[in-house]
């Protein structure tokens, strides 16, 4: 409307395919993309978690598609989205933290030379650091998500209720259960992912040039 100031987004439109632009400072990833990525992954996470928690090997869940069918049959469609809020927060914060840390480290590494080459070993190190940051940053969310999607998920009315009960009955330390094994897996995982990511983006930027 006339007389009103136009809204200006604080996030610039990307001029390259991804944060690994070949020239200039790397741009931070839009946090909204990370949140949407987390939301879309909830159903597969739910089925995986139920299968993994079938510790007695009862055969109740025999694979992904059978698992989804059984969850929907027993709990309705809503059952496949159990722990959705916790999953969105966990997955979204994962990517937001990792890309923020890697992009910040890349900007520091390149300094005044935006064309300085990112060697795979450096990318690997930055990826591992970003993975560690995401583990320490959102393991509490991972614990809540796991409880919400576990075999005893019926104990919790909501994500907030789950968090409150963990804090009340198990203490603050319970939010960081499994940190060490997760740290080892995630650091290696993220390091490999960012090496591949950087190399793929270089190829795409060479083939698909953007103004």
N, C-alpha and C positions, 0 to 999 in steps of 0.2 A: 504494500500500500504506500501511496505517496506520503511523505512526511515521516516515514519510519525508516530506521537504518536497516540495511540489508544484513542478514545473519552471515557472518564469516566463520567458516569452520576452522578450528585450530590445526587441523590435519591437512597438509598440502596434498594436492592431487599428485600421484606418482608419475614421474616422467620416465620410468624404467620398469622393467618387468618385475623387479623385486629389489630387496634392500642391497643386493650385491651389485649395484650400479658400477660400471667400469670407470667412471669419472665422477669427481665431486664427492662430497660427503655422503655417506650412506644414510638413507632415510629410515626413520623408525616405522615399524609396521603399525597400521591402524589397529587399535585394540578391539574394535568391533568385529574384525575378521576372526580374531582368536576366540571371541565369545561364541560366534556362530559355529565355528569348528567344534567347540566343545558340545554344543547343543545337539548337533547332528550325529554325534558318536554315542549317545546314551544307550540306545537299544542294543547294539552289539556288546557294549560294556556290561550291560545288565545280564545278558545271556552268558557271557564268558564267566562272570563272577559266580553265577549260580552253578555253572558246571564245575568250576574249580572248588567250590565249597561243598560239593557232593562227596565228602570225605569217605563215606562208607561204600562208595562205588556201587550205588544201588541201581545204576542204569536208568534213573528217572529221566535224565537228560542225555539223549544219544545224538549229540551233534548240534550244530547251530540251528538249523531249521526246525528240528524236532524240539529243541529247547525253547525257541520262540513260540512254537505251537502250544507247548505244555504250559508255559507261563501265561499266555493269553487265555487258554482254556480254564486254568485254575484261578487266575487273578484278574482276568479281563485285560483289555488293551492297556489300561492304566498300569498294570503290573510290569509291562515291558519298559515303562518310563519311571520306575521306582528310583528315587535318588536323582531325579533330573536336575534339580537345582544345584546339588553338590557336584554333579558331573560337569555342568556348565561352568561353574566357578573354578573347578579343579583344572579342566582342560583349557579353559580360556586363560587362566592365570599362568598355566604352563607355558603356552606359546608367547604370551605377553612378556613374561619374565625373560624367557630364553632369547627372544629376538631383541629385546631392549638391551640385555647384557652383551650379546654378540655385537650388535650395532655400535654400542658405546665403546667396546674394546677395539673394534675395527677403526673407528674414528680416532681413538687415541693412538693406535698403531701407525696409521697413515700420517697423522700429524699434519704438517703443511704440504705434504706430497700426496694429493688425492689419487694419483696414478700408481702409487706404490703397490707392487704385486703382493697378493695374499697367498703365501705358500701353504700347501696342505697341512704341514705340521703346525703352523700357527693357527690355522682354522680349527684344527683338531683340538688344540689347547684351549682356544676360546670357547669352542663347543662344550668341552668338558666342564669348564668354569660355569658356563650358562646352565648346564644340566644340574650342577651342584646347587646353584642359586635357586633353581626352580624347586628342587627337593626341599631345601630348608625353608623356602617361601610358602610352599603349599602342601606339605605333608599332612597338616591338620585337616585340610579339605579332603585329601586322599583317604584318611582314616574314616572320616564321616561318610564319604561316598561308599567305602567298602562295607561299613556297618549297614547303611541304608539298602544295599543290594545283597546282603548276606541272607543266610537261611533263617535268621532271627530278626529280619527287618520289620516284622509285625510289631515289635516292641516299641517302635518309634513312630510318632504321629507325623513328624515332619523333619526337615533338615535341622531346623533350630532346636526342636525337641531332642534330636539325637545328640547334638553338640552339648546341650545343657546336661543331659543324663551322663554323657562321658565325663564331663567336667565334675559333676556332682559325685559320681560313684567311683571314678577311677583316677581323678586328678588331672592336672595339666600335662603331666608327663605322658599320659596315654595318647595324646594327640600326635606324639612323635614316635609311636611304636612302628618298627619296621624301617626306620630312617636309614640305618647302615646298609642293609641289603638293597634297598631302593637306590641308595646313593651309588653303589657300585654298578648297578644295571643302567641307571639313567645317564650317568656321566659318559659311559661307553656308547650308549645308544645315541645321545645327542651329538657327541663328537663325530660319529660316523655320518649321521644325518646332515650335519652342516658341511662336511667335506663334499658329500654328494650334491647338496643344495648349491654350493658355490660353483661347482664345476658345471652343473646343468644350467644355471643362470648365465654363466659365461657363454655357453654354446647358444642359448636362446637369444642373448643380447647381440651376438655376432650374426645370427641368422635373421632375427626379427628386430630390425633397428627401428627405434621410435624417436620422433622429434622431441 
